[in-house]
Amino acid sequence: MKILVVGSGAREHAIAKALDKTADVYTYMGRKNPGLAEISKEYEVADESDFENIIRFAKDNEIEMAFIGPEAPLEKGIVDELQKEGISSVGPTKLAAQIETNKAFMRKLFEDYDIPGSIKYGTFYDLNEAFKFIDSFDEPVVVKPIGLTGGKGVKIVGDQLEDNEEAKKYVKEIFDQKMGGFEGVVIEELLVGEEYTIQAFVDGTNIVPMPAAQDHPHAFEGNKGPITGGMGSYSDTNHLLPFLTQEEYNASVEIMKETIKAIAKEAQPYKGILYGQFMITKEGPKVIEYNARFGDPESMNVLALIDDDFAKISQQIVDGTLSEAKFQNKASVCKYVVPDNYPNTKAADTIIEVDEEKIKDLDAQVYYAAVYQDDNDDVKLTSSRALGVLAVRDTIEEAEKVCEEAIQYIEGDIYHRSDVATEKLLNEKIKHMEEVRK
């Protein structure tokens, strides 16, 4: 089978690597990702929003199915355009993708269909109304632009914002800049607990959940600093997390099932990957937000564990015949290598050297992210996250140690969060949830 992967990051590298076991992979990417280029039978480096060119590339290579990696093409309707040409995609239509691309749509869906896991919130297109809501709210708030901001638009009182007064200043900034493409904002209650991710395969009706994972979105050690696209993640042997029970996992999946039913009624049947970002609270699972595609880095965790024919599962998604997916009972740890002083780096366009053979000797994996390969075949940094390094072992502790060892074989103006998935950090999370549940 010939499958086209659209996208140029570590998420797409992980997708392509999993598909490559049983299918021929072709890639259309915005910049030359060396990992994707090596896997691909053919690839093209061009604008990922140029759907006419993507369709031409697909037809030239007799592509049978597409797998859409990033959210931006989904928002613009790439699945709809490919479908017109007879090419089915693993990815939702433009209308169904609103579960990620329009946060107001997502919150109203929960309200209209009485889906469990909702929270207190308000959506505002008038600045003064937004201010009144914050003033009347006697709790810290979370401020979110309505549209896409690359995982970097959310700000939280007590974290990036000092208090609700500073939250109002940020709301004005969102309105003034039309951040995320909307002159509007979603304001939510601040949840207390631990965040986690459950991703699922969805064929429009059926949903098959994957192992839970936990991302670390703060840039600096000890969960400090700005929220970025994610500095690392881990999953556990039993497909749960050290602080997450089976009952809580099951309840989260039920919320996702109800969401899929509601999207089909309100928009169109949802086909592709549904990423649920949850918070486990004293009252149980609450939904922070959804993504309409694999997470980055969490895609690396689950795809490294898949013990099944991923191309076959992808075909079942587009055919509406999804039944099951098998995963190894192993733990995984992924750590992101990023440019020095990320996210305010000055290391862009400098060379990064990766000893892939030494990393492979450790039975670890490298996924190329926001890097590019120049005409001299040098791999260079951009201003965003560079490489995901992943290890799979019998325990989180073993995987974390191998991951740290593998990172020593990467050289350049770089750093990483060495505390991701360490015993110290995991124990802090377990203790935190014990306090929350009291």
C-alpha positions in Angstrom: 0.0 0.0 0.0 1.2 3.5 -0.8 0.5 6.0 2.0 1.2 9.7 1.9 2.3 11.3 5.2 1.8 15.1 5.3 3.9 17.0 7.8 7.6 17.5 8.6 8.1 17.0 12.4 8.9 14.3 14.9 5.2 13.3 15.0 5.2 12.6 11.3 8.6 10.8 11.6 7.0 8.5 14.2 4.0 8.0 12.0 6.1 7.2 9.0 8.4 4.9 10.9 5.4 2.9 12.1 3.8 2.7 8.7 7.0 1.8 7.0 6.9 -1.7 8.5 4.2 -2.9 6.1 3.6 0.0 3.7 5.4 2.2 1.2 5.7 5.7 2.7 5.7 8.9 0.7 6.1 12.3 2.4 5.1 15.8 1.6 6.9 18.1 4.1 7.4 21.8 4.6 11.1 21.5 5.3 13.5 18.6 4.7 13.3 16.3 7.7 16.3 13.9 7.4 14.4 11.1 9.2 11.4 11.4 6.9 13.6 11.7 3.8 15.4 8.5 4.7 12.2 6.5 5.2 10.3 7.9 2.1 10.1 6.1 -1.2 9.6 9.7 -2.6 9.2 13.0 -0.9 8.6 16.6 -1.8 9.6 19.7 0.2 7.0 22.5 -0.4 4.3 24.5 1.2 2.0 22.2 3.4 -0.9 24.5 2.7 -0.7 24.2 -1.1 -3.3 21.5 -1.5 -3.2 21.6 -5.3 0.5 20.6 -5.1 -0.2 18.0 -2.5 -2.9 16.4 -4.7 -0.6 16.5 -7.7 2.2 14.8 -5.7 -0.3 12.2 -4.5 -1.6 11.4 -8.0 1.9 11.3 -9.5 2.8 8.6 -7.0 -0.5 6.7 -7.1 -1.2 7.3 -3.4 -3.9 5.1 -2.0 -4.3 6.8 1.4 -3.1 9.9 3.2 -2.2 10.3 6.9 -2.3 14.0 8.0 0.1 14.8 10.8 -0.3 18.5 11.8 -3.4 20.5 12.7 -3.0 23.4 10.3 -3.8 21.5 7.1 -6.8 19.9 8.9 -8.1 23.3 9.8 -7.9 24.4 6.2 -9.7 21.3 4.9 -7.0 19.1 3.4 -9.1 15.9 4.1 -12.1 17.3 2.2 -9.9 18.3 -0.8 -8.2 14.9 -0.9 -11.6 13.1 -0.6 -12.8 15.0 -3.7 -9.9 13.3 -5.6 -10.8 9.9 -4.3 -8.1 9.8 -1.7 -9.2 8.8 1.8 -7.3 10.2 4.8 -6.5 9.3 8.4 -7.7 12.7 9.7 -11.0 14.5 10.3 -12.8 16.8 7.9 -12.6 20.5 8.3 -15.9 20.5 10.2 -15.1 17.6 12.5 -11.6 19.0 13.2 -13.2 22.0 14.9 -12.9 19.9 18.1 -9.4 21.3 18.1 -9.4 24.2 15.8 -12.2 26.0 17.5 -12.2 25.9 21.3 -15.6 27.6 21.5 -17.0 24.8 19.4 -15.5 22.2 21.7 -16.9 23.7 25.0 -20.3 24.3 23.5 -20.4 20.7 22.3 -19.9 19.5 25.9 -22.6 21.8 27.1 -25.2 21.0 24.4 -24.8 17.3 24.6 -24.2 17.1 28.4 -20.9 15.3 28.0 -19.2 14.4 31.3 -15.9 16.0 32.2 -16.9 19.6 31.4 -15.7 22.6 33.4 -16.8 26.1 34.2 -16.0 28.4 31.2 -17.1 31.4 29.1 -16.5 32.3 25.5 -16.4 36.0 24.6 -16.2 38.0 21.5 -16.6 41.3 23.4 -13.7 42.5 25.4 -15.7 44.2 28.2 -17.9 41.0 28.6 -14.7 39.0 29.0 -13.5 41.5 31.7 -16.8 41.3 33.5 -16.6 37.5 33.6 -13.1 37.5 35.1 -14.1 40.1 37.7 -17.1 38.0 38.7 -15.0 34.8 38.9 -13.6 34.3 42.4 -11.0 31.7 41.3 -7.9 31.8 39.2 -8.6 31.5 35.5 -7.0 29.9 32.4 -7.0 32.1 29.2 -7.1 30.5 25.8 -7.2 32.0 22.3 -10.1 30.3 20.4 -8.1 29.2 17.4 -4.8 27.4 16.8 -1.6 28.8 18.4 0.8 25.9 18.1 0.4 24.8 21.7 1.8 28.1 23.0 -1.3 30.3 23.5 -2.7 29.1 26.8 -1.8 31.1 29.9 -2.6 30.2 33.5 -3.0 32.4 36.6 -0.4 31.3 39.1 1.9 30.1 36.3 2.5 32.5 33.4 0.0 35.1 34.8 0.4 36.6 38.3 -3.3 37.1 39.0 -6.7 37.7 37.3 -5.8 41.4 36.6 -2.8 40.2 34.5 -5.2 37.7 32.9 -7.3 40.7 31.7 -4.2 42.2 30.1 -3.5 39.0 28.3 -7.2 38.8 27.1 -6.8 42.3 25.6 -3.6 41.2 23.9 -5.5 38.2 22.3 -8.2 40.6 21.1 -5.8 43.2 19.7 -3.7 40.6 17.9 -6.6 38.4 16.8 -4.5 35.6 18.2 -5.4 32.2 16.7 -7.4 33.9 14.0 -10.2 35.0 16.2 -11.1 38.3 18.0 -12.3 36.3 20.9 -11.3 34.2 23.9 -12.2 31.2 26.0 -11.8 31.7 29.8 -11.9 28.6 32.0 -11.7 27.6 35.6 -8.2 26.5 36.8 -8.3 22.8 37.5 -6.3 21.2 40.2 -4.8 17.8 39.7 -2.5 16.0 37.2 -2.7 16.3 33.4 -2.5 13.2 31.2 -3.2 12.3 27.6 -5.2 9.5 26.0 -5.1 9.2 22.3 -7.5 7.0 20.3 -8.0 5.6 16.8 -11.5 6.6 15.5 -13.3 5.4 12.4 -16.4 7.6 12.6 -18.2 5.3 15.0 -15.8 3.0 16.8 -13.0 4.2 19.1 -9.9 2.2 20.1 -7.9 3.9 22.9 -4.1 3.8 23.2 -1.9 3.7 26.3 -2.1 6.8 28.5 0.9 9.2 28.5 1.9 12.3 30.3 3.5 15.3 28.6 5.8 17.9 30.3 4.9 21.2 28.6 7.0 23.6 30.7 10.3 24.6 29.2 12.5 24.3 32.3 13.3 21.7 35.0 10.9 21.3 37.8 7.9 22.2 35.6 9.0 25.9 35.5 9.0 28.4 32.7 6.8 29.0 29.7 4.4 26.4 28.3 5.9 25.0 25.0 5.0 22.3 22.6 6.2 19.7 25.0 9.6 18.8 26.5 9.1 15.1 27.0 6.6 12.4 27.9 6.3 8.9 29.2 4.0 5.9 29.4 3.9 3.0 31.8 4.0 -0.8 31.4 0.3 -1.3 32.3 -0.8 1.5 29.9 -1.9 3.6 32.8 0.2 6.1 34.7 1.6 6.0 38.3 -1.1 8.4 39.5 -3.9 7.2 37.2 -6.3 4.2 38.0 -8.0 1.9 35.6 -11.3 3.3 36.6 -10.2 6.9 35.8 -8.7 5.7 32.5 -12.0 4.0 31.6 -14.0 7.1 32.5 -11.8 9.2 30.3 -12.4 6.9 27.3 -16.1 7.0 27.9 -15.9 10.9 27.7 -14.1 10.5 24.4 -16.8 8.1 23.1 -19.5 10.6 24.0 -17.5 13.3 22.2 -17.3 11.3 19.0 -21.1 10.7 19.0 -21.7 14.5 19.5 -19.3 15.5 16.7 -21.1 13.2 14.3 -24.4 14.9 15.2 -23.2 18.4 15.3 -20.7 18.4 12.4 -19.6 15.2 10.5 -18.4 11.7 11.5 -14.9 11.9 13.0 -12.2 9.7 11.4 -8.6 9.8 12.5 -6.7 10.3 15.7 -8.5 11.9 18.7 -6.1 13.3 21.3 -7.8 13.9 24.7 -5.9 16.1 27.2 -7.4 15.4 30.6 -6.9 16.5 34.2 -7.6 14.0 36.9 -9.2 16.0 39.7 -10.9 15.2 43.0 -14.2 14.9 41.1 -12.7 12.6 38.4 -11.5 13.2 34.8 -12.0 16.7 33.3 -11.3 17.6 29.7 -8.8 20.4 29.2 -8.9 20.2 25.4 -8.9 17.9 22.4 -6.5 17.7 19.5 -7.6 16.4 16.1 -4.3 14.5 15.5 -1.5 12.7 17.3 0.3 14.6 20.1 3.9 15.6 19.9 5.7 14.1 21.8 3.1 11.5 22.9 2.8 10.0 19.4 6.4 8.7 19.8 5.5 6.9 23.1 2.4 5.0 21.7 3.7 4.3 18.2 6.9 2.8 19.6 4.7 0.4 21.6 2.3 -0.6 18.8 2.4 -4.4 18.3 0.1 -4.5 15.3 0.0 -3.6 11.6 -0.3 0.2 11.7 -1.1 0.5 8.0 -3.9 -2.0 8.4 -5.3 0.0 11.3 -5.1 3.1 9.2 -7.1 1.4 6.5 -9.7 0.3 9.0 -10.0 3.9 10.2 -10.9 5.2 6.7 -13.1 2.1 5.9 -15.1 2.4 9.2 -14.1 -1.2 10.2 -11.9 -0.5 13.2 -11.9 -3.2 15.9 -8.7 -3.4 18.0 -5.1 -2.4 18.2 -2.4 -4.3 20.2 0.3 -2.5 22.2 3.3 -4.0 24.1 3.2 -4.0 27.8 6.4 -1.9 28.1 7.2 1.6 29.4 8.4 4.4 27.2 10.2 7.7 27.8 10.7 10.5 25.3 12.8 13.5 25.9 13.0 16.5 23.6 16.4 18.0 22.7 15.9 21.7 22.0 18.1 24.7 21.1 19.9 26.5 23.9 17.7 29.0 25.7 14.6 27.7 24.1 12.0 29.1 23.5 14.0 32.4 23.2 16.9 30.8 21.4 19.6 32.4 19.3 20.9 29.0 18.2 18.8 28.7 15.0 20.7 27.7 11.8 23.6 26.1 13.8 24.6 22.5 13.1 23.5 19.7 15.3 25.3 16.3 15.1 23.6 13.1 15.9 25.4 9.8 16.2 22.5 7.6 15.2 24.5 4.4 15.2 25.5 4.8 18.9 21.9 5.6 19.8 20.7 2.5 17.9 23.3 0.4 19.8 21.5 1.4 23.0 18.2 0.3 21.4 16.9 3.8 21.6 15.3 5.9 18.8 15.7 9.4 17.4 12.8 11.3 15.8 13.7 14.4 13.9 11.5 17.4 14.7 12.0 21.1 13.8 15.4 20.7 12.1 16.2 20.9 8.4 18.8 19.4 6.2 20.7 21.8 4.0 22.3 21.3 0.6 25.5 20.0 2.3 23.4 17.4 4.2 24.1 19.2 7.4 21.3 19.0 9.9 20.6 22.4 11.4 18.5 23.7 14.3 15.5 26.1 13.9 14.2 28.1 16.8 11.9 25.2 17.9 12.2 21.7 19.3 14.9 19.7 17.5 14.8 16.0 18.3 12.8 13.5 20.2 14.8 10.8 21.8 12.9 7.7 22.9 13.6 4.5 24.8 11.3 1.5 25.4 12.0 -0.8 28.4 10.3 -2.9 31.0 10.0 0.0 33.5 9.9 3.8 33.3 13.1 3.9 35.4 15.0 1.8 32.9 13.7 3.7 29.9 14.6 7.0 31.4 18.2 6.0 32.1 18.6 4.8 28.5 17.1 8.0 27.2 19.6 10.1 29.1 22.5 8.0 27.9 21.3 8.3 24.3 21.1 12.1 24.5 24.9 12.2 25.2 25.4 11.2 21.5 23.8 14.4 20.3 26.1 17.5 20.0 25.3 21.2 19.3 23.9 24.3 21.0 21.2 22.3 22.8 19.7 21.4 26.1 17.0 19.1 27.4 14.9 18.6 30.6 16.8 15.8 32.4 14.1 15.5 35.0 11.4 14.2 32.7 10.1 10.8 33.9 12.7 10.6 36.8 11.7 8.8 40.0 11.8 12.1 41.8 9.4 13.8 39.5 7.0 10.8 39.4 6.9 10.6 43.1 6.0 14.3 43.3 3.1 13.6 41.0 1.9 10.6 43.0 2.1 12.6 46.2 0.3 15.5 44.6 -2.6 13.3 43.6 -2.8 11.8 47.0 -3.3 15.4 48.4 -5.8 16.2 45.7 -7.9 13.2 46.4 -8.2 13.8 50.1 
